[in-house]
Amino acid sequence: MIVRCLTVWGVLLAWMGGAVAGEVTLEPGPNSVCVRINGEVFTVLNTSKDWKKPFLYPVAAPGGIQHLAEDVKKPSGEEGLPGSRVMVCKEDAQLHLSDESTGKLKLGEIVEVRSIKRPLLWVPDLNGWVHERDVAPLGSVVTRVIQLTPKKDLDRKHPLYYDHPHHKGIWNTIDEVNGIKFWNEDATVRNISVTIDQAQGETAQLTMVNHWLSPDGSPLVKETTKLRFMADHSLVADIDFAAVDKAVTFGDTKEGLFAIRLPNSMRENAGGGPVANADGLTSTMNCWGKTSPWVDYAGPVGHRKLAVTLMDWSGAFRKSRYHVRDYGLFSINPFGPKSYTNGAEPEAPVTIEPGKSIQLRYGVSVREFVDHQGAAEAYKRFESVK
């Protein structure tokens, strides 16, 4: 990943109802960018070539360390539940004993905390302390933990049940582009660069360039995505898809586009929910395939009840539809009118000619769930972004 830092302080947002208090900071690593809000991890952009695509993982709700203090009072118990476990969110995070470094932790590693002396967290299995800025408590994480070697033949309601391994954090791919199944990771989306436009403020911003590669390794699509991170635990993704050397066609498919995979506990089919959209429809079944300004998906994570809202931009070339499932997939996609309506609407693939591009904008908001009014308020702020 190539990281460039620019000084751009003119992109602070005028929020509906006044400014949102807080500071967002971006910390780049060799293959990642850690996003913190008031010193607490919100998300991490992962760009390593070890993966088939870039993605944001984990994504966390506010107040994680505060709630972790309740969880360390007893052992975590059943494997697969959050308990007092935390995920490492910094490449080569330091492990300390007294004033000496005793080792390093890997990005994405999960460890159990048994004591807190803020800002340090005690990890007894490794006999050391890790800084709270470098981890995200799983009891506040709204993305499913990635399993490289998942257990098989588990009941669908088991905390470790694992399907669709291509669902990673928040990502942006689709089947099919010129017949290539990027969503299913049959091909690679390769990160080319990440530029940090604004490293800190009430809003922080980066721009990443990705190449969607043909089987021969040549770039088929150039994706330029600007990610703006807000102090209210939301983000805005401005996505530009451009054809490189030849025309590219995004097929009419339900398998896409901008998506998040929720943790097992939030799944509607395992005691999660409620799910609702801006038009008053409820349940994944009723919200699936519909256009709407937003869809809100809530559910339990540890002892908290959290919500994730996906939002569609009113200025897009076409309204998007929601691929929202009771098993935790939650995505938004403009490329499947026929697929989402079971043929009621005509097939409508989108072709981009060389030198041309199309633009999309999506929003994500994460919060403690009270009711769906929080989603409506998040959408107003999202629509105010210039």
N, C-alpha and C positions, 0 to 999 in steps of 0.2 A: 504494500500500500504506500503510495506517495502522499505525504501530508504537507500542505502548504498553509501558512497562516497569513491572513490579511487583516487589516484594521478597518472594519466596517461597523461604525457605531450608529448608523442612521436607520437601522431596521427595527427599532423598538416599536412595539405595537400599541395602538390606542385601543384599550380594551373597553368593551361595553360596561358602563357602570364604574369606570375608574381603573387604575393600575392594580395589577396583582402583585402583592408583596412577595419578594423572594429573589434569589439570585441563581441563575443557571450557569454552570461552568462545563466546559469541554476539555477533557484531558486526553490527548492522543498518545497511543502506544504504537509499536511496530506494526501490529495488525488489528488495531481496535481504536475506538474512541469511547471513553467512559463519560457519560452524561450525568452530572449531579445537580440536584436542586437543594439549595441550602446545605450543601455538604453531604447529602444523602443520595445514594445511587438511584437514578430513575431508569436508565437503560444503558446498554453497551452496544455499539455498532461493531459487529464482527466481520472482518474482511479477509481473513486468512485464505490462502489458496487450498488449504486442507478441506474446505467446504465447497460444495457445488454452486454456492451463491452467497452474496452478502446478506446479513440479517441482523435485526435488533434482538438481543437476548442477554440477560433477562429484561423484563419490563416490570417495574415495581410501583405500587401505590405509596402515597405519603405515609409517614409515621412508622416505618418499618422497625427502626431500632427501639423506639418507645414500646411497641408491642412485643418485640423480642424479649424485653425485660420480664414480661409475664411468662413467656415460654421457657426460659431457662430454669424455672423453679422445679421442673421435673424432667426426666429423660424423655427423648423424643418418642420412644415406643415403636409402633409399627413402621416398617420400612415403606417409603413412598409417601408418608405424611410429612408436613413441614416441620412440626415440632420446633426445636430450637436450632434447626439447621440453617446455614447460610450458604450463599453461592459467591464464590470469589469473582470479582468484577474488574480486576486490574491484572494485566500481564505482569508476572513476576512480583506479585504482592509479597511484602515482607512479613515474615513471622519473627516475633521478638521474644526474648526472655531477659528480663531486666532491661539493660540498655544495649544489649548485644543482639545482632541478627542471628537467628538460628536456622534460617532456611527461607525458601520461597514457595509460594503457592501458585498454582496454575489457573489461568482464566477459565472459568466454568467449573472448577473444582468445588465440591460440596463438603463442608465440614460442620461438626456440631459444636455449638457454643454452650459452655456450662456456667459461665460467670461473666459479669459485665462491670468494668471499671472505666466508664467512658473517659476517653474515646476508644478504649481498648477492650477487646473481646477475647476471653480465654478459651482456647481449643485444647482440651486435655489430651486427646488422642495424638496430638502433635507436640504437646508440651510447650506451647508458646501462645503469644498474644498476637492478634491481627487487628489492624485499625478498622474502625467501623466505616470509614470512607471507602474501604476497598471491598465491601461485601454488600449483598442484598439478602435480607432474611426471607426464607422461602414462604413464611407465613404472610408475606405481603406481595408475593410475585404472582402476576397474572398471566404468565406464559408457562406452558408445560415444560418440565425438565426433560432435556434431551437424553435419551438412552441409546448408547452405541451398541449394547448387547442386551436387548430387552428379554425378559423372561417370556416364555411361550405358554399358551393354553391357560391363560388367566381369565377369570370372569370379567366381563366388560365393566363391572362396577368396582373392580379391584383398584386400589390406588396406583398400582404399577402397570395396569393394562396399557398397552402401547400399540397404536396402529399408525398408518400413514407416516413413515419416518421422514418424509420430505416436508412435513409441517414443522418448521423451526422458528420459534419466536415470532417476530413480525417480518414478513418478507414480501417480495414483489416479483412474481413470475406468472406465466400462463401457458396452458396447452390450448392451441398450438400456434406456433409462428412458422409459417412456411412448412407446416407439417411436423415441426420439431416440438417435442413435449418437454418444455422447460419446467413446467409446474411439477412434473413427475421426476425431475432431475435426470432425464435422459440426456440432457446437454448442460453445459456450464454457463453460468453468468459470472464473468470474471471482473473483479474490481480493478480499475485502472488507476484511479486517484481519489483522494479525499482532500478537499480544501476546507480549512476552518475559516469561515468568513467572519464570525464574531465569537470569541472564545468565552465571553461572560457577559452577564447582564440579566435583565428581566426576561430577555429572549437571547438564546444562543443559536448559532446557525452553522451548518456545514453543507458543502456541495460534494456529492460523489458522482463519479463517472464510471459506469459499468458497460462492458461489452457482452452482448448475448452472442455466444459463439456457435458457428456452424460446426458440423461434425469434423470438418477439415481444420478447425481452429481459427478460421477467419471470422472477423466480426460481422454479424448479420444486422444487429440493432445496436445503436448507441443510446444508452439510457443515461440521462442526466437528471439526478434527483436532488433537490434542495430540501433539507430537513431542518425545520425550525422547532426548537424545543422551548416550551413555555413554563413559567414558574408555577402554573396551576396543574402540573402533571399532564400536560397534553402536548401533542406534536402535530405539525402540519407537514405533509409531504407533497411537494410540487414536482411532478414527474413529467419529463419530456422524452418521448420515444422518437428517434430519428432513424430513417433507413440509411445504411452506409453506402454500399456500392450498387445494390439492386433493390427492386421493390420487395417489400415484406408485407405479408398478409397475416393479421391477427384473426384467427378463426372464430366462429361462433361457438363458444364453449362455456360451460359452467365452471370449468377448472381454472379459476383465477380470481382476482389478480393481486390486489393489495390485501394481505391476510394476516391474521393472528391465530395461533393455536392456544387455546385456554387450558389451564391445568385441569386435571381429571376431576377435581372436586367441584369445579364450576359447571361441569357439563349438565345440561338439562336432563339427560337420561340417567344421571346418577345423583339426583337431589339438588342440582343447581337451578338457576333461574331466579327471578323471572326474566323473560325476554320480551321486549316491546319495541315498536317503532314509533316514529313521529306522528303517524296517522291513526294511532290507537289500536293497532293490531297487536296481539300477544301470542307468544309461543314461537319456537323456531319454525314449526310447520307453517304457520300463517304468515310469518315474516319472510320466509324463503322465496327468492325469486322476485320479490316486489321492489319497486323503486320507492325511496323515501329519503327525506333529508338525513335521517339518522336511525340507527338501530342500537339499542342498549341491551347488553348481556350481563346479568349479575349472577352471583353465586358465592358459596362459602370458600374461603381459603384459610386453613387453620381455624382460629376462633374469630376471624373477621368475615364480613360480607362485603365483597368488592364488586365493582362494576367497570366494564369496558364499553365505551361508545365508539362506534365507527360512524364517520360523517362524510357525506357526499357534497361536493362543491356545486352550487347552483349555476356557475358559469361554464361548466364543462360542455364539450361538443355533444355529449349524449348523457342522459341519466344512467347511473349505474344501478345494478341490482345486487341483492345481498345473498351470498351463499353461506347461510347461517344454519348450522346443524346441531342437533341435540347431543352429538358426541364431541363438541368443543371446537370444531372448525368454524371460523368467523371471518368472512372475507367480503370484498366489494369489487364489482367487475362490470365494465361497460360493454364487454364484447360478446354477450350471449343472449340477445333478445329471443331467438328461437329456442335455445336450450333451456332458458329459464321459464318459458311459457308453454313448454311441451308442444311446440309447433303452432301455437295460436298466433304468434307473430312471425313474419318471414325471416329467413336466415339473413344475417347482416354482418358479414366479415368486413374488416377495415383494412384497406391497403394503403401503405405509405410509400410514396415514390422517392427515389434517391434525391437527397437535398431537401426533403420535406420532413415535417414532424407533427406530432399531435401532443397536446398538453392535458394533464389530469391533475386534480388536487384532491387529496383525502386528508381527513383528520382522525386522530385517536385521542381519547380522553380517558384517564384512569382516576377512580375516586372511591372513597368509602360509600357504600350504597345506602341510601335512605329511601329514595323513590326515583321515578324516571324524570322528575323535574330537573334533576342535575344534568341529565343528558340534553334537555332542551336549552338550558343555560350554556352548556359547553358549545352547542351548535351556534348560538348567537355570537359567541366569541370567535369561533372558527370562521364564520361568514364575514366578520369584521376585518380579518387579516387581509392586508393589501399586498 
